[in-house]
Amino acid sequence: MSEIICLCNEVHEADLRAYLDANPVNLIDELREQASICNKCMQCQDLVEGEIYLARLRRQQAGS
């Protein structure tokens, strides 16, 4: 079972990873603008930024 990253919106890590893999998001602010995944509670910012970074690495590896 996947872990919940954002308690406010009940966002699971698997859902966030799938979204980030399908949508090129580079900053948490972009994620806030594009999706209802983040509502600026800031409690999960470090976790979400980590997932954005890992998704960016996956995109770079896929492109090379």
N, CA, C and O atoms as a printed pandas DataFrame, in Angstrom:
     atom_number atom_name residue_name chain_id  residue_number  x_coord  y_coord  z_coord
0              1         N          MET        A               1    0.848   -1.190    0.000
1              2        CA          MET        A               1    0.000    0.000    0.000
2              3         C          MET        A               1    0.884    1.241    0.000
3              4         O          MET        A               1    1.890    1.298    0.707
4              5         N          SER        A               2    0.505    2.219   -0.789
5              6        CA          SER        A               2    1.319    3.427   -0.866
6              7         C          SER        A               2    1.081    4.323    0.347
7              8         O          SER        A               2    0.024    4.291    0.977
8              9         N          GLU        A               3    2.086    5.109    0.646
9             10        CA          GLU        A               3    2.010    6.013    1.785
10            11         C          GLU        A               3    1.313    7.311    1.396
11            12         O          GLU        A               3    1.362    7.740    0.243
12            13         N          ILE        A               4    0.661    7.930    2.384
13            14        CA          ILE        A               4    0.045    9.239    2.147
14            15         C          ILE        A               4    1.116   10.301    2.325
15            16         O          ILE        A               4    1.801   10.337    3.348
16            17         N          ILE        A               5    1.259   11.164    1.330
17            18        CA          ILE        A               5    2.230   12.259    1.408
18            19         C          ILE        A               5    1.563   13.497    1.993
19            20         O          ILE        A               5    2.100   14.117    2.911
20            21         N          CYS        A               6    0.406   13.857    1.469
21            22        CA          CYS        A               6   -0.292   15.053    1.942
22            23         C          CYS        A               6   -1.538   14.637    2.714
23            24         O          CYS        A               6   -2.486   14.113    2.129
24            25         N          LEU        A               7   -1.540   14.864    4.007
25            26        CA          LEU        A               7   -2.685   14.490    4.832
26            27         C          LEU        A               7   -3.891   15.375    4.555
27            28         O          LEU        A               7   -5.030   14.913    4.634
28            29         N          CYS        A               8   -3.654   16.639    4.233
29            30        CA          CYS        A               8   -4.767   17.569    4.002
30            31         C          CYS        A               8   -5.637   17.109    2.831
31            32         O          CYS        A               8   -6.865   17.126    2.906
32            33         N          ASN        A               9   -4.973   16.698    1.751
33            34        CA          ASN        A               9   -5.699   16.316    0.544
34            35         C          ASN        A               9   -5.706   14.809    0.307
35            36         O          ASN        A               9   -6.222   14.340   -0.708
36            37         N          GLU        A              10   -5.135   14.052    1.240
37            38        CA          GLU        A              10   -5.041   12.597    1.130
38            39         C          GLU        A              10   -4.414   12.174   -0.197
39            40         O          GLU        A              10   -4.946   11.322   -0.909
40            41         N          VAL        A              11   -3.275   12.784   -0.515
41            42        CA          VAL        A              11   -2.550   12.443   -1.734
42            43         C          VAL        A              11   -1.574   11.324   -1.409
43            44         O          VAL        A              11   -0.755   11.444   -0.497
44            45         N          HIS        A              12   -1.668   10.236   -2.162
45            46        CA          HIS        A              12   -0.770    9.099   -1.977
46            47         C          HIS        A              12    0.464    9.262   -2.848
47            48         O          HIS        A              12    0.401    9.857   -3.924
48            49         N          GLU        A              13    1.585    8.731   -2.380
49            50        CA          GLU        A              13    2.838    8.876   -3.110
50            51         C          GLU        A              13    2.747    8.304   -4.525
51            52         O          GLU        A              13    3.305    8.875   -5.461
52            53         N          ALA        A              14    2.049    7.183   -4.685
53            54        CA          ALA        A              14    1.930    6.571   -6.013
54            55         C          ALA        A              14    1.152    7.484   -6.964
55            56         O          ALA        A              14    1.500    7.603   -8.139
56            57         N          ASP        A              15    0.099    8.125   -6.452
57            58        CA          ASP        A              15   -0.685    9.051   -7.277
58            59         C          ASP        A              15    0.141   10.261   -7.684
59            60         O          ASP        A              15    0.078   10.710   -8.829
60            61         N          LEU        A              16    0.917   10.784   -6.742
61            62        CA          LEU        A              16    1.755   11.943   -7.034
62            63         C          LEU        A              16    2.823   11.576   -8.053
63            64         O          LEU        A              16    3.082   12.338   -8.984
64            65         N          ARG        A              17    3.451   10.402   -7.880
65            66        CA          ARG        A              17    4.482    9.981   -8.833
66            67         C          ARG        A              17    3.897    9.813  -10.223
67            68         O          ARG        A              17    4.505   10.232  -11.209
68            69         N          ALA        A              18    2.733    9.210  -10.311
69            70        CA          ALA        A              18    2.092    9.017  -11.622
70            71         C          ALA        A              18    1.793   10.368  -12.266
71            72         O          ALA        A              18    2.002   10.548  -13.466
72            73         N          TYR        A              19    1.308   11.311  -11.473
73            74        CA          TYR        A              19    1.012   12.646  -12.000
74            75         C          TYR        A              19    2.293   13.324  -12.484
75            76         O          TYR        A              19    2.324   13.902  -13.571
76            77         N          LEU        A              20    3.332   13.251  -11.683
77            78        CA          LEU        A              20    4.587   13.917  -12.041
78            79         C          LEU        A              20    5.244   13.270  -13.249
79            80         O          LEU        A              20    5.888   13.954  -14.045
80            81         N          ASP        A              21    5.087   11.962  -13.393
81            82        CA          ASP        A              21    5.648   11.285  -14.565
82            83         C          ASP        A              21    4.895   11.671  -15.835
83            84         O          ASP        A              21    5.476   11.691  -16.921
84            85         N          ALA        A              22    3.622   11.971  -15.705
85            86        CA          ALA        A              22    2.804   12.319  -16.870
86            87         C          ALA        A              22    2.825   13.809  -17.189
87            88         O          ALA        A              22    2.493   14.209  -18.305
88            89         N          ASN        A              23    3.214   14.632  -16.220
89            90        CA          ASN        A              23    3.201   16.083  -16.393
90            91         C          ASN        A              23    4.549   16.659  -15.969
91            92         O          ASN        A              23    4.969   16.467  -14.827
92            93         N          PRO        A              24    5.232   17.361  -16.870
93            94        CA          PRO        A              24    6.555   17.905  -16.528
94            95         C          PRO        A              24    6.475   19.078  -15.548
95            96         O          PRO        A              24    6.367   20.234  -15.957
96            97         N          VAL        A              25    6.527   18.773  -14.278
97            98        CA          VAL        A              25    6.487   19.785  -13.224
98            99         C          VAL        A              25    7.893   19.912  -12.648
99           100         O          VAL        A              25    8.501   18.908  -12.275
100          101         N          ASN        A              26    8.410   21.122  -12.573
101          102        CA          ASN        A              26    9.760   21.327  -12.050
102          103         C          ASN        A              26    9.798   21.993  -10.683
103          104         O          ASN        A              26   10.801   21.905   -9.976
104          105         N          LEU        A              27    8.713   22.656  -10.308
105          106        CA          LEU        A              27    8.663   23.360   -9.030
106          107         C          LEU        A              27    7.336   23.081   -8.334
107          108         O          LEU        A              27    6.329   22.808   -8.987
108          109         N          ILE        A              28    7.344   23.152   -7.022
109          110        CA          ILE        A              28    6.105   22.909   -6.272
110          111         C          ILE        A              28    5.049   23.964   -6.616
111          112         O          ILE        A              28    3.852   23.678   -6.578
112          113         N          ASP        A              29    5.486   25.180   -6.952
113          114        CA          ASP        A              29    4.531   26.225   -7.334
114          115         C          ASP        A              29    3.791   25.841   -8.615
115          116         O          ASP        A              29    2.602   26.127   -8.754
116          117         N          GLU        A              30    4.486   25.195   -9.546
117          118        CA          GLU        A              30    3.833   24.723  -10.775
118          119         C          GLU        A              30    2.787   23.664  -10.440
119          120         O          GLU        A              30    1.707   23.639  -11.030
120          121         N          LEU        A              31    3.110   22.803   -9.501
121          122        CA          LEU        A              31    2.171   21.756   -9.094
122          123         C          LEU        A              31    0.921   22.379   -8.470
123          124         O          LEU        A              31   -0.198   21.931   -8.721
124          125         N          ARG        A              32    1.120   23.402   -7.666
125          126        CA          ARG        A              32   -0.016   24.088   -7.033
126          127         C          ARG        A              32   -0.931   24.716   -8.074
127          128         O          ARG        A              32   -2.153   24.703   -7.930
128          129         N          GLU        A              33   -0.323   25.271   -9.132
129          130        CA          GLU        A              33   -1.108   25.922  -10.182
130          131         C          GLU        A              33   -1.855   24.913  -11.041
131          132         O          GLU        A              33   -2.979   25.177  -11.468
132          133         N          GLN        A              34   -1.247   23.762  -11.300
133          134        CA          GLN        A              34   -1.791   22.790  -12.249
134          135         C          GLN        A              34   -2.779   21.806  -11.636
135          136         O          GLN        A              34   -3.705   21.356  -12.311
136          137         N          ALA        A              35   -2.594   21.473  -10.379
137          138        CA          ALA        A              35   -3.377   20.379   -9.801
138          139         C          ALA        A              35   -3.868   20.727   -8.409
139          140         O          ALA        A              35   -3.336   21.619   -7.750
140          141         N          SER        A              36   -4.871   20.021   -7.983
141          142        CA          SER        A              36   -5.388   20.224   -6.627
142          143         C          SER        A              36   -4.644   19.354   -5.626
143          144         O          SER        A              36   -5.120   19.117   -4.516
144          145         N          ILE        A              37   -3.462   18.880   -6.035
145          146        CA          ILE        A              37   -2.674   18.022   -5.157
146          147         C          ILE        A              37   -2.135   18.821   -3.972
147          148         O          ILE        A              37   -1.987   18.284   -2.874
148          149         N          CYS        A              38   -1.848   20.078   -4.190
149          150        CA          CYS        A              38   -1.222   20.877   -3.138
150          151         C          CYS        A              38   -2.039   22.130   -2.858
151          152         O          CYS        A              38   -2.395   22.868   -3.777
152          153         N          ASN        A              39   -2.332   22.363   -1.593
153          154        CA          ASN        A              39   -3.095   23.563   -1.234
154          155         C          ASN        A              39   -2.312   24.498   -0.325
155          156         O          ASN        A              39   -2.892   25.282    0.426
156          157         N          LYS        A              40   -0.988   24.406   -0.402
157          158        CA          LYS        A              40   -0.099   25.321    0.314
158          159         C          LYS        A              40   -0.147   25.199    1.832
159          160         O          LYS        A              40    0.119   26.175    2.534
160          161         N          CYS        A              41   -0.477   24.038    2.344
161          162        CA          CYS        A              41   -0.440   23.875    3.800
162          163         C          CYS        A              41    0.999   23.831    4.306
163          164         O          CYS        A              41    1.258   24.079    5.484
164          165         N          MET        A              42    1.939   23.513    3.402
165          166        CA          MET        A              42    3.378   23.494    3.662
166          167         C          MET        A              42    3.830   22.310    4.527
167          168         O          MET        A              42    5.033   22.141    4.726
168          169         N          GLN        A              43    2.928   21.498    5.041
169          170        CA          GLN        A              43    3.321   20.387    5.896
170          171         C          GLN        A              43    4.089   19.311    5.127
171          172         O          GLN        A              43    4.959   18.644    5.686
172          173         N          CYS        A              44    3.769   19.149    3.866
173          174        CA          CYS        A              44    4.395   18.081    3.086
174          175         C          CYS        A              44    5.346   18.625    2.030
175          176         O          CYS        A              44    5.740   17.892    1.123
176          177         N          GLN        A              45    5.718   19.882    2.131
177          178        CA          GLN        A              45    6.511   20.521    1.084
178          179         C          GLN        A              45    7.804   19.767    0.794
179          180         O          GLN        A              45    8.139   19.565   -0.373
180          181         N          ASP        A              46    8.535   19.348    1.813
181          182        CA          ASP        A              46    9.801   18.650    1.589
182          183         C          ASP        A              46    9.583   17.340    0.847
183          184         O          ASP        A              46   10.341   17.012   -0.066
184          185         N          LEU        A              47    8.558   16.590    1.227
185          186        CA          LEU        A              47    8.269   15.323    0.559
186          187         C          LEU        A              47    7.872   15.533   -0.894
187          188         O          LEU        A              47    8.326   14.808   -1.779
188          189         N          VAL        A              48    7.026   16.523   -1.138
189          190        CA          VAL        A              48    6.562   16.793   -2.498
190          191         C          VAL        A              48    7.714   17.293   -3.357
191          192         O          VAL        A              48    7.853   16.873   -4.506
192          193         N          GLU        A              49    8.539   18.181   -2.820
193          194        CA          GLU        A              49    9.692   18.664   -3.577
194          195         C          GLU        A              49   10.650   17.521   -3.902
195          196         O          GLU        A              49   11.260   17.499   -4.971
196          197         N          GLY        A              50   10.777   16.578   -2.981
197          198        CA          GLY        A              50   11.611   15.402   -3.238
198          199         C          GLY        A              50   11.057   14.568   -4.383
199          200         O          GLY        A              50   11.813   14.090   -5.229
200          201         N          GLU        A              51    9.756   14.395   -4.412
201          202        CA          GLU        A              51    9.126   13.640   -5.493
202          203         C          GLU        A              51    9.256   14.362   -6.833
203          204         O          GLU        A              51    9.445   13.721   -7.867
204          205         N          ILE        A              52    9.157   15.694   -6.821
205          206        CA          ILE        A              52    9.334   16.475   -8.048
206          207         C          ILE        A              52   10.765   16.288   -8.563
207          208         O          ILE        A              52   10.977   16.114   -9.763
208          209         N          TYR        A              53   11.731   16.323   -7.665
209          210        CA          TYR        A              53   13.136   16.137   -8.049
210          211         C          TYR        A              53   13.353   14.751   -8.643
211          212         O          TYR        A              53   14.003   14.622   -9.680
212          213         N          LEU        A              54   12.819   13.711   -8.002
213          214        CA          LEU        A              54   12.983   12.352   -8.508
214          215         C          LEU        A              54   12.309   12.173   -9.866
215          216         O          LEU        A              54   12.832   11.468  -10.729
216          217         N          ALA        A              55   11.166   12.801  -10.060
217          218        CA          ALA        A              55   10.482   12.716  -11.357
218          219         C          ALA        A              55   11.310   13.410  -12.434
219          220         O          ALA        A              55   11.376   12.939  -13.570
220          221         N          ARG        A              56   11.935   14.517  -12.083
221          222        CA          ARG        A              56   12.791   15.230  -13.037
222          223         C          ARG        A              56   13.979   14.343  -13.426
223          224         O          ARG        A              56   14.367   14.304  -14.594
224          225         N          LEU        A              57   14.557   13.633  -12.454
225          226        CA          LEU        A              57   15.651   12.711  -12.758
226          227         C          LEU        A              57   15.181   11.584  -13.669
227          228         O          LEU        A              57   15.886   11.213  -14.608
228          229         N          ARG        A              58   13.994   11.034  -13.402
229          230        CA          ARG        A              58   13.457    9.955  -14.257
230          231         C          ARG        A              58   13.263   10.452  -15.688
231          232         O          ARG        A              58   13.560    9.730  -16.639
232          233         N          ARG        A              59   12.768   11.680  -15.846
233          234        CA          ARG        A              59   12.584   12.231  -17.192
234          235         C          ARG        A              59   13.920   12.405  -17.903
235          236         O          ARG        A              59   14.034   12.128  -19.097
236          237         N          GLN        A              60   14.939   12.868  -17.161
237          238        CA          GLN        A              60   16.266   13.048  -17.759
238          239         C          GLN        A              60   16.852   11.716  -18.188
239          240         O          GLN        A              60   17.443   11.615  -19.263
240          241         N          GLN        A              61   16.694   10.691  -17.355
241          242        CA          GLN        A              61   17.231    9.370  -17.696
242          243         C          GLN        A              61   16.503    8.767  -18.891
243          244         O          GLN        A              61   17.114    8.093  -19.721
244          245         N          ALA        A              62   15.219    9.005  -18.977
245          246        CA          ALA        A              62   14.433    8.485  -20.092
246          247         C          ALA        A              62   14.809    9.188  -21.390
247          248         O          ALA        A              62   14.723    8.599  -22.467
248          249         N          GLY        A              63   15.225   10.449  -21.288
249          250        CA          GLY        A              63   15.571   11.224  -22.469
250          251         C          GLY        A              63   16.989   10.994  -22.955
251          252         O          GLY        A              63   17.326   11.350  -24.084
252          253         N          SER        A              64   17.821   10.400  -22.109
253          254        CA          SER        A              64   19.216   10.225  -22.531
254          255         C          SER        A              64   19.512    8.855  -23.094
255          256         O          SER        A              64   20.647    8.580  -23.484
